[in-house]
Amino acid sequence: MYKFCYLLLIVIVSLTFSCKQTHKNNYLLPKENGLQTGGIKIIEINTSKGKFKIWTKTIGNNPTKRLLLLNGGPGATHEYFECFESFLPQENIEFIYYDQLGCGNSDNPKDTAMWDLPRYVEEVEQLRIALNLDKANFYLLGHSWGGILAMQYALKYQQNLKGLIISNMMASAIEYDKYADQVLAKQLDPKVLDSIRTMEANADYQNPKYMDILYRHFYTQHILRMDLDKWPEPVNRSFSKINQSLYVTMQGPSEFGLSGKLEKWDVFNELPKIEIPTLVIGAKHDTMDPQYMESMSKKIKKSSFLLCPNGSHMCMWDDQKIYFDGLLDWFSKN
């Protein structure tokens, strides 16, 4: 009897191990037949101004967990998400890089009329269809401006989503503006703030000193809490390619006063309409008020909140363990 039980145990363990190995091997298999492109797929979208090509790249193969990443800026690229490659594959989570229209490897129509939130929502929906994403597998993660896009998409198309992650973005540009002006600005040295205010009053945004001051005194405290010479290469690469036309059109030129198309954007009171599992991620030193972000999670029925206590706006880099441990734990439950 003992030998029989022992043999049975060996068979069970072997089968379990075999299933896990098969699952992992499937993750590495190509998604499509024919010429292999390393997961890159160019998708043509339709707009009122014609057709444009959008760049995407899929990593992994898991038909039940497919995560589309929406980068911030507005106007940055997918590249600062490259740290996800160190965490998601080992959990068999398929993820998809995507450069929004006007960004990175995608077409740039150089038309400010195209920099419009409702149009970007429809762009995401066209990508969803082209990539065969649906309610059974489609997760959406939006970071910063990508969080605005993700929330707006979910409010219109949540029937197509399995889960939503809102990373480092408040649900109100008005409240974000107040937080920057009434809290973050006051944390700066008064002389530094005075220099920033003077240049902004003179619309001297192209002055190299303006960005130099922001990077040294604001960005290293609230965007990415590392010395500038230690900023990760993927972040620098992404930020170096920011589409300034898109950024200024949507956000405005200042970090301390929104003036672009997003100036009055506010969906806080609409959040209860979101009924899919949702994770809200905030950080103690973020440009976004972490207490406000926690209140967002309480407005969404199936939501949880993750705080990165050592992180800032790019807490997937400067509070990496907390960020990814929390994200992967949420994925394991949803």
C-alpha positions, 0 to 999 in steps of 0.5 A: 500500500505504501509503495502504491501511494508513493508511486501515485504521489510521484505521478501526480507531482510529475503531471503537475510539473508537466502542466506547469512546464507546458503552460510556460512553454506555451507562453514562449510560443509565437502567437501567429503563423508565418513570418515572425516579427518578434511580436511587432504588429502594425495596426491601421486605424481609421480617423476623421483625418484618414488612416494611420499606422500604430505600432504595437509589440506583444510579449508572451502568449497567454489567452486569459491574461493579456495586458495593454499598456498605455503610456503617459506624457502625453506624448511619451513612448512605450519604452519606459515600461520596459521594466515590466519585462523583468516581472510579467513573463515569469507570471505568464502575463502577456503584455502589449506595448503600444505607441499612441498616435503621434508617439514613438514608432507610430505615425505622427500626423502633426495635427493638433486637432488629432490630439483629442481624448475621445479620439484616443479612446476610439484608437484604443478600441480599434486596437482592441479589435485588431489584437483580438482582445475581449472580456475573457482576457483584456486587461488595461493599464494606464499610467499618468496620462495613460490613466486618463485614457484608461478611465475614459475608455473603461467608462465607455467600453468596460464591457470589453474589459476583464480588469483595469489598472489606474497607475499614478493618475487622479480622476480630476485634472482640476484636483491634480492642478490644485495639488500641484499648486497648493501642495507640491509647489510649496515644498520647493525652495521659495527662490526656486519656485520664484524662478519658475513662476517668473519664467512661466509668467513670461512664457519663457518655457523654451529657456533651458534653465526652466527644464533644468530647474524642474529636473533638478528640484522637482522631477527628482523629488516627484517624477523619479526619485533618483539622481539624474545621472542614475535615471534608467536608460529606458526612461531617458530614452522615452522622455527624450522622444516626447512629442511636445506638440501633443504634450502642450496641446493636452497638458499645457507647458507648465507643471503647475497650472494646466492650460491644455485640452485636459484642463477641465477633465473630471470623472471622479463622480463617474467612477462608480459606473466602473464595475470591473475589477480595478487596481488603483496605484499611488505613491507617497511622493507622486505628483498625484495626491495619494490620498485622493487616489485612495478615495478613487478606489473607494468609489469603484465597487471591485477596486483595491488600492496599492500605495508605494511608500517610497515611490513617486510618479514613476514608482514602477522604477523607484519603488519597484518591488512594492509596485510589482509585488502588488500588481502581480498579487492583484493579477493572481486574484483577478 
